[in-house]
Amino acid sequence: MSKRRGVGGLVYLVFIGAGLIGFGAWMALAEIGAPVPDLERGWPAFQIWGGLAFWLGYLLNRRAFGLALPGTLAVLTGIFFLPFSFGVIDWSEMEQWWPVFPLILGLSFVAMWVAAGLRYWGLLIPAGIFVSAGLIALPITATPFGSVVEIVGWPVAILAVGATLTLIAMLVAVVRTIRLVAR
């Protein structure tokens, strides 16, 4: 077991070292005037890299499934920020896209649940709440559907949350049944 730990530590050091080499190369290329994104545009890459470091930590030690949550959170938020940092989506439009944050947080809980071997069902409670909040708010803020919600009101949104939680409960029941049958 100690050999495996030693190899995992070396792999982690290689990952960190390669990231630092990449960052140094990026800075050197920027210094000589090469057409590379500046830090104002490329900063989400650091967030993604940090998230991948958490995932590597999990892959090297499968019992550390808690690393899946910050890893997924960092990678997905880094990917989300890329079009903003490169100017594809203007920062002023963030008020339309904020529901992506609870959606990402909910997906991060799902990733941790999967990394834990689908064992800790309690992780699906915050996952369901955050994913539901994101999925309900996103069409309201980012599409013309928001006008429809204003017309029909919040009862429809509450029904949607209830339906989502019911679907999660049904998914849990199906997985448990499959496990019982498999035994």
Buried (B, 14 or more C-beta within 10 A) or exposed (E): EEEEEEEBEEEBEEBEEEBEEEBEEBEEEBEEEEEBBEEEBBBBBBBBBBBBBBBBBBBBBEEEBBBBBBBBBBBBBBBBBBBBBEEEBEEEEEEBBBBBBBBBBBBBBBBBBEBBEBEEEEBBEBBBBBBBBBBBBBBBBBEEEBEEBEEEEEEEBEEBBEEBBEEBEEEBEEEEEEEEEEE
